[in-house]
Each structure stands twice: as structure tokens, then as C-alpha cells.
């Protein structure tokens, strides 16, 4: 089973004509609501492929909590820590670029323990308590730990991040997050066994102590980039958990990320048949 210690968030997505200058205005073309949160998206996507997954998180005592649980395929183990569930206002322009405004609510109080799992996916909560809480969770976990630090943790700097890397087996981050650390892959590989960096339209790369693997991105028409990194992570991890070669894991991650950005919503993800067909073609 793959578990996640990650925030439960509900995205309120607003599609606009263009981002305004400071003090200006934008026209909302349409809106939508969807469950979100990076780690929650990953275990939800993996559950759609038939893997046993669980999300350990915090929610509010509100309708958003019911909506989140109902629309999340991973089994949700949640503590109620606030009146309201975490909320994100997402603004997406016609190029697919997005901007987030987070209202933490229950996600700002990440006091929930992880109970069970062979793999643990760790995604920061939007909280001042997140780092220390997750450090304790990672230290206690007995299996394989995957950390997606996001800018919340990478902005703290390499010296602080090392406190989490001590308990990390696989590190997944974007190119911007990696560059903000100002360290080499080799320095990170002193702590972790696998370093995966997503490169947006350029593809993705995986470093190990003995090799570097790179795979190009698929050319797609971008509609909405929300959740693209999460879809990549789910695709990569599906391959990894099923013992596929690392280059195939990267290709599968790139495929899932490309599928996501061509559609609206953080949880746009290929179904099992599409994944099976993709793998059948590249494993010939």
C-alpha cells in the first residue's frame, strides 16, 4: 500500500481571459470546484489504476470535507482540526497558466499520524507546523519514503531540508525547486537513492548514484497545468512500484503529465486501459 501524509484541499478554479496588471481586473469565463492537494492527487490517481492507497490528512466540519472524501478514490483517514476544510482559489488564463491563493483552514493544522503503508508520499501542508510534524512522521515510518518538498520546503534552504532528507529515499521536485536549492544532484544523492526533477515542456530526469536518465516531454496543447506535476508523480510511481525500468517510469510520468495539461482539472488522469496501451507500445 502507498500512503500519503498530505493536505486535503478543495480547489475553486476560475478560468479568466488574462491576468490583470496590479490594480486591474480580469473577466471570469467559467468556474469549477474539484478536490485537490498534491499528495492527495497522487494517491487518488494511483487508486484509479487499482493500487491500494490511503491518505492521512486533516479536514473541516463542512460540506467541502464531504465533497473531498466522496470524490477521492484513495481511502481517507482524516482528523477534523478546524471548522473549514482547506481551500485553494485557482485562477487559470487562456494559455493554461495558473496562480494559487491558499486558505489553509484545517490544512494549517496537520496533526494526523500515518498508520500503515509500504510507501509513504509526503507533501507539505500549508502550515507553520508542517515541517516538524512531517519530520516526525517520516522518521517513524518503516517503509520507502518519497518526498515532494515543493517551494514551501525548498525555500527554507538546503541546510534545513537536510533534516527531512535524512529520512527520504526518493526526492521529486520541479526544475525551479531544484535550482532554488543551489546544490548539485550529487549533493542530494548523498541522502536519497533517487532524485527526480520535472522539467516542464523539456521532459524529466532521474538521477541515481550510478546513472542519469532523461526523457523528453510529449508535445501537447496546454489547456490547464493544474496538477500536471502530480499526474507525473503518479505515473512515475506506478511504474516504479511495478518494477519497470527507470527510463520507462519517466516516459510514463511524462505521458500522464501531458494527458493532464490537455484537460481541465488537477485530477485529469489516464484510465487503466490507456496506461496499459501506452506501456504495451513502449515495452515492445
For each residue, the residues with C-beta under 8 A, 3 or more apart:
1: 51 52 53 54 116 117 118 119
2: 43 46 51 52 53 54 117 118 119 120 121 237 241
3: 43 53 54 55 56 114 116 117 119 120 121
4: 39 40 42 43 53 54 55 56 57 74 120 121 122 123
5: 39 56 57 110 112 114 120 121 122 123 134 137
6: 37 38 39 40 42 43 55 56 57 121 122 123 125
7: 37 39 40 57 58 86 104 107 110 123 124 125 126
8: 35 37 40 55 57 58 59 65 68 72 76 78 85 86 106 107
9: 35 36 37 40 68 85 86 87 88 102 107
10: 33 34 35 36 64 67 68 85 86 87 88
11: 33 34 35 36 88 90 226 266
12: 31 32 33 87 88 89 90
13: 31 32 33 34 90 92 224 226 264 265
14: 28 30 31 89 90 91 92
15: 28 29 30 31 32 92 93 94 264
16: 19 26 27 28 29 91 92 93 94
17: 26 27 29 93 94
18: 26 93 94
19: 16 26 91 93 97 99
20: 23 24 25 26
21: 24
22:
23: 20
24: 20 21
25: 20
26: 16 17 18 19 20 91
27: 16 17
28: 14 15 16 31
29: 15 16 17
30: 14 15
31: 12 13 14 15 28
32: 12 13 15 264 265
33: 10 11 12 13 67
34: 10 11 13 71 265 266 267
35: 8 9 10 11 40 44 67 68 71 72 267
36: 9 10 11 40 41 88 226 227 266 267
37: 6 7 8 9 40 41 57 86 107 123
38: 6 41 42 123 148 150 229 230 233
39: 4 5 6 7 42 43 55 121 122 123 148
40: 4 6 7 8 9 35 36 37 43 44 55 57 68 72 74 123
41: 36 37 38 44 45 227 230 231 234 266 267
42: 4 6 38 39 45 46 121 123 148 230 233 234 237
43: 2 3 4 6 39 40 46 47 53 54 55 74 121
44: 35 40 41 47 48 53 55 72 73 74 267
45: 41 42 48 49 230 231 234 235 256 267 269
46: 2 42 43 49 51 53 74 234 237 238
47: 43 44 50 51 52 53 73 74
48: 44 45 73 269 271 272
49: 45 46 234 238 272 275
50: 47 272
51: 1 2 46 47 238 241
52: 1 2 47
53: 1 2 3 4 43 44 46 47 73 74 75
54: 1 2 3 4 43 74 75 76 77 116 117
55: 3 4 6 8 39 40 43 44 72 74 75 76 77 78
56: 3 4 5 6 77 78 112 113 114 115
57: 4 5 6 7 8 37 40 76 77 78 79 107 110 112
58: 7 8 78 79 80 81 82 86 106 107 109 110 111 112 125
59: 8 64 65 68 69 78 79 80 81 85 86 106
60: 64 65 80 81 82 83 84 85 86 105 106
61: 65 80 82 83
62: 65 66 83 84 85
63: 66 67
64: 10 59 60 67 68 84 85 87
65: 8 59 60 61 62 68 69 78 80 85 106
66: 62 63 69 70
67: 10 33 35 63 64 70 71
68: 8 9 10 35 40 59 64 65 71 72 76 85
69: 59 65 66 72 76 78
70: 66 67
71: 34 35 67 68
72: 8 35 40 44 55 68 69 76
73: 44 47 48 53
74: 4 40 43 44 46 47 53 54 55
75: 53 54 55
76: 8 54 55 57 68 69 72
77: 54 55 56 57 112 115
78: 8 55 56 57 58 59 65 69 112
79: 57 58 59 111 112
80: 58 59 60 61 65 106
81: 58 59 60 106 109 110 111 112
82: 58 60 61 85 105 106 108 109
83: 60 61 62 105
84: 60 62 64 87 103 105 106
85: 8 9 10 59 60 62 64 65 68 82 105 106 107
86: 7 8 9 10 37 58 59 60 102 103 104 105 106 107 108 126
87: 9 10 12 64 84 102 103 105
88: 9 10 11 12 36 100 101 102 103
89: 12 14 100 101 102 103
90: 11 12 13 14 98 99 100 101 226
91: 14 16 19 26 98 99 101
92: 13 14 15 16 96 97 98 224 225 226
93: 15 16 17 18 19 96 97 98
94: 15 16 17 18
95: 222
96: 92 93 222 223 224 225 261
97: 19 92 93 225
98: 90 91 92 93 224 225 226
99: 19 90 91
100: 88 89 90
101: 88 89 90 91
102: 9 86 87 88 89 107 126
103: 84 86 87 88 89
104: 7 86 107 108 125 126 127
105: 60 82 83 84 85 86 87 108
106: 8 58 59 60 65 80 81 82 84 85 86 109
107: 7 8 9 37 57 58 85 86 102 104 110 125 126 127
108: 82 86 104 105 125 126 127 128 129
109: 58 81 82 106 127 129
110: 5 7 57 58 81 107 125 127 129 130 133 134
111: 58 79 81 129 133
112: 5 56 57 58 77 78 79 81
113: 56 137
114: 3 5 56 117 120 137 140 141
115: 56 77
116: 1 3 54
117: 1 2 3 54 114 120 141 143
118: 1 2 143 144
119: 1 2 3 143 144 145 146 237 241
120: 2 3 4 5 114 117 137 138 141 143 144 145 146
121: 2 3 4 5 6 39 42 43 146 148 233 237
122: 4 5 6 39 134 137 138 145 146 147 148 164 168
123: 4 5 6 7 37 38 39 40 42 148 150
124: 7 130 131 134 148 149 150 152 153
125: 6 7 58 104 107 108 110 129 130 133 134
126: 7 86 102 104 107 108 130 152
127: 104 107 108 109 110 130 133
128: 108
129: 108 109 110 111 125 132 133
130: 110 124 125 126 127 133 134 152
131: 124 134 135 153 156 160 163 164
132: 129 135 136
133: 110 111 125 127 129 130 136 137
134: 5 110 122 124 125 130 131 137 138 164
135: 131 132 138 139 163 164 167
136: 132 133 139 140
137: 5 113 114 120 122 133 134 140 141
138: 120 122 134 135 141 145 147 164 167 168
139: 135 136 167
140: 114 136 137
141: 114 117 120 137 138 145 167
142:
143: 117 118 119 120
144: 118 119 120 169 170
145: 119 120 122 138 141 167 168 169 170
146: 119 120 121 122 168 169 170 171 172 233 237
147: 122 138 164 165 168 170 171 172 192
148: 38 39 42 121 122 123 124 172 173 229 233
149: 124 152 153 154 161 164 171 173 177
150: 38 123 124 153 154 173 177
151: 154 155 176 177 180
152: 124 126 130 149 155 156
153: 124 131 149 150 156 160 161 164
154: 149 150 151 157 161 173 177 178 180 181
155: 151 152 180
156: 131 152 153 160 161
157: 154 160 161 181
158: 161 162 181 182 183 187
159: 162
160: 131 153 156 157 163
161: 149 153 154 156 157 158 164 165 181
162: 158 159 165 166 191
163: 131 135 160 166
164: 122 131 134 135 138 147 149 153 161 167 168
165: 147 161 162 168 171 188 191 192
166: 162 163 191
167: 135 138 139 141 145 164
168: 122 138 145 146 147 164 165 171 191 192
169: 144 145 146 192 193 194
170: 144 145 146 147 192 193 194 195 196 240
171: 146 147 149 165 168 188 191 192 194 195 196
172: 146 147 148 196 198 233 236
173: 148 149 150 154 177 178 196 197 198
174: 177 178 197 198 200 229
175: 178 179 197 198 199 200 202
176: 151 179 180
177: 149 150 151 154 173 174 180 181
178: 154 173 174 175 181 197
179: 175 176 182
180: 151 154 155 176 177
181: 154 157 158 161 177 178 188
182: 158 179
183: 158 187 188
184: 187 188
185: 188 189 195 207 212
186: 189 190
187: 158 183 184 190
188: 165 171 181 183 184 185 191 192 195 207
189: 185 186 192 193 195 207 208 209
190: 186 187
191: 162 165 166 168 171 188
192: 147 165 168 169 170 171 188 189 195
193: 169 170 189 208 209
194: 169 170 171 206 207 208 246
195: 170 171 185 188 189 192 206 207 208
196: 170 171 172 173 204 205 206 207 236 250 253
197: 173 174 175 178 204 205 206 207
198: 172 173 174 175 204 229 232 253 257
199: 175 202 203 204 205 217
200: 174 175 217
201: 217
202: 175 199 216 217
203: 199 214 215 216 217 250 254
204: 196 197 198 199 214 215 217 232 236 250 253 254
205: 196 197 199 212 213 214 215 250
206: 194 195 196 197 212 213 214 246 249 250
207: 185 188 189 194 195 196 197 211 212 213
208: 189 193 194 195 211 212 246
209: 189 193
210:
211: 207 208 246
212: 185 205 206 207 208
213: 205 206 207 246 247 250
214: 203 204 205 206 250
215: 203 204 205 247 250 251 254
216: 202 203 254
217: 199 200 201 202 203 204 254 257 258
218: 254 255 258
219:
220: 258 261 262
221: 262
222: 95 96 225 261 262
223: 96 261 262 263 264
224: 13 92 96 98 261 263 264 265 268
225: 92 96 97 98 222 228 261
226: 11 13 36 90 92 98 265 266
227: 36 41 230 231 260 265 266 267 268
228: 225 231 232 257 260 261
229: 38 148 174 198 232 233 257
230: 38 41 42 45 227 233 234 260 266
231: 41 45 227 228 234 235 253 256 257 259 260 268 269
232: 198 204 228 229 235 236 253 254 256 257 260
233: 38 42 121 146 148 172 229 230 236 237 253
234: 41 42 45 46 49 230 231 237 238 253 256 269
235: 45 231 232 238 239 249 252 253 254 255 256 257 270 275
236: 172 196 204 232 233 239 240 249 250 252 253
237: 2 42 46 119 121 146 233 234 240 241 249
238: 46 49 51 234 235 241 242 252 275
239: 235 236 242 244 248 249 252 253 279
240: 170 236 237 243 244 246 249
241: 2 51 119 237 238
242: 238 239
243: 240
244: 239 240 248 249 252 279
245: 248 249
246: 194 206 208 211 213 240 249 250
247: 213 215 250 251
248: 239 244 245 251 252 279 282 283
249: 206 235 236 237 239 240 244 245 246 252 253
250: 196 203 204 205 206 213 214 215 236 246 247 253 254
251: 215 247 248 254 255 282
252: 235 236 238 239 244 248 249 255 256 275 278 279
253: 196 198 204 231 232 233 234 235 236 239 249 250 256 257
254: 203 204 215 216 217 218 232 235 250 251 257 258
255: 218 235 251 252 258 259 270 278
256: 45 231 232 234 235 252 253 259 260 269 270 275
257: 198 217 228 229 231 232 235 253 254 260 261
258: 217 218 220 254 255 261 262
259: 231 255 256 262 263 268 269 270 274
260: 227 228 230 231 232 256 257 263 266 268 269
261: 96 220 222 223 224 225 228 257 258
262: 220 221 222 223 258 259 268
263: 223 224 259 260 268
264: 13 15 32 223 224 268
265: 13 32 34 224 226 227 268
266: 11 34 36 41 226 227 230 260
267: 34 35 36 41 44 45 227
268: 224 227 231 259 260 262 263 264 265
269: 45 48 231 234 256 259 260
270: 235 255 256 259 274 275 278
271: 48 274 275
272: 48 49 50 275 276
273: 276 277
274: 259 270 271 277 278
275: 49 235 238 252 256 270 271 272 278 279
276: 272 273 279 280
277: 273 274 280 281
278: 252 255 270 274 275 281 282
279: 239 244 248 252 275 276 282 283
280: 276 277 283 284
281: 277 278 284
282: 248 251 278 279
283: 248 279 280
284: 280 281
